[in-house]
Amino acid sequence: MRIDRVVVNSSPLITLFNSGQAELLPGLFSEIWVPDAVWREVAEGGHQDIAAKAIHSTHWIKRLPPALPDPVVMAWDAGPGETAVISLARTVSDMRAVVDDDYARRCARALGVKTLGTCGVILLAKRRGIIPCVKPALDALRTAGLWLSDSLIRTILIEAGEI
């Protein structure tokens, strides 16, 4: 099933903006939704943060108004942004949740929500021909502050057919 609509958490947004790769999102997906809790988390990142500045002028993000989270998701206590993202993805059948946090991903899987991480966005961009290779993109994510183990990098490179 082709992924066309995503709801994105703060960590992927921040990392993609700060690594100069945020434009991959509208290149990959027809709709990019950001819950209010996530928007505030990104926007309040500080005046020196690229993501905090860029989110205000990004036309392709659909900012959602504050909403009551799903009580089932709230019980996981995954944090306000993750809870909002997973709650929304539970209510929209063809929506993919873009989250990096391991606990939030486990919560989503347990609740039947499909996820994609920031590295998955990069891999998808390669598969769809938007970027020629994943290695420079992964290096940029690391430089921007996303912790990626060497074994994860190797796994992604293998999956991308680059080693």
N, C-alpha and C positions, 0 to 999 in steps of 0.2 A: 504494500500500500504506500503510495507516494505521500510524503509529509508536505502539506501545504500551509498549515496553520500551527503556530506555536505560541505558547505563553512562556515568557522568559523570566528567570530569576536574576537577582542582582549580580552575582558573581560572574556568570557568563557575559552579561551586558558590560560590566566594568572591564573585564579582561579583554573582550573583543574591541571595545572603544579604545582602551589604553594601548592595545597592540596594533591599532590602525586597521583592524579587520572587521569592524562592525558592519560595513557595507555588504559583507557576505550574507547577512540575515535577509535583507530584501531581495538579494539575488537568488536566494534559496526558497524563500517562503512568501506566499501571497499576503499573509496576515501575520503580524508580530504584535502580540498583546502583552502589555505590561500592567499588572495590578498596581493600584495606588501605593500599597505598602512597599513594593519593589521600587517604584518610581521615586518615592521619597528617600529610600535607602541610597539609591544611586545619586540623586540630585543633591543630597546633603553630604556628599563625599568631600567637599571642600573646594575652594576656588582654584587650587593648583591641579586638581584631578581632571584629566581630559574627559572622562565619562560624565562627571558632574556638570561640566560645561556643555558637552555635546547633546545630552539627552533633551535639553530644552529646545533645541532647534532641529531635532530629528523628525522629519515629516512622516517617516514610514512606521513609527511606533504608534500603536493605538493604546493610549493611556486609559485604563479602566477606572471608574469611580470606586470609592471605598465600598466594600461589600462584606456581609457577614460570612465568615469562613464556615466550611462544612464541619459540623461537630465531630464527625468521625476522623477527619484530618487533624482537627485541633487536639484530639486526644493523643496524638503522636508527639505533640509539643516540639515541632520541628523548627520553630521560628516564624515570625510574622510573614516574611517574604515567601519562604518555602510553603507555608500553609496556604497562602493566597494563591500561589501558582498551582499547587496540587489540587486545591479545592476547585479552581476554575477548570482545570483539565479533567476532573471527574465529571463535570456537568456538560462538557462538550465532547461528543464521542470521537470526533476526528482531530482533536487537539493534542499536540505533543508537548509535554513539559520539558523545558530546557533548564536543567539543574545540574550542578556539579557536586554538591554536598552529598557524601555517601549515605548519611542517615536519611536525608530527604529522598534519595533515590530508592532506598529500601522501603521507606514509607509508601512512596508512589507505587512501586511494584506490588507491595502487599495489598494495595487498594485497587489494583488493576489499571493504573495509569502508566502509559508508555512514556519513557523518558529519552532524552538525548542530552549528552554533555557537551561542553565547549569543544572538546576534541572530536566528538561525533559530528559537530557542525563543520569542522575543518575537513574531516574525512568525506562527509557528504558533498562538500564543495568540490573536492577532487573528483568524486564519482560523477558529479553532474557537469564536469568540465569547466568550472568557474576558476579554479586554480590548477596549475600544472602539476604541483607536487605539494605534499604536506609538510616536509621537513622545515622549510623556512617559516611556515605558518606556526608550527609547533615551537620553534625557537623564539618567535616573536611573542607567543603566549607566555613562555618561560620568562623572557625579558620583562614582560608586563606584570609579572608577579604570580602567575598561576603555577603552583607546584605540580610538576609532572615527574614521576619517577623514570629512571632510565628504562626500566622494563616496560612501562606503559608506552613510552616513546617507541621502543622497539616493536611492540605489539601493533601499534598504529601504523608504523612504517611497513610492517609485513602485510597488514590488512590492505594497505594502499598499494601494495605491489612495488614498493620502493627499495626493499632489501630481500 
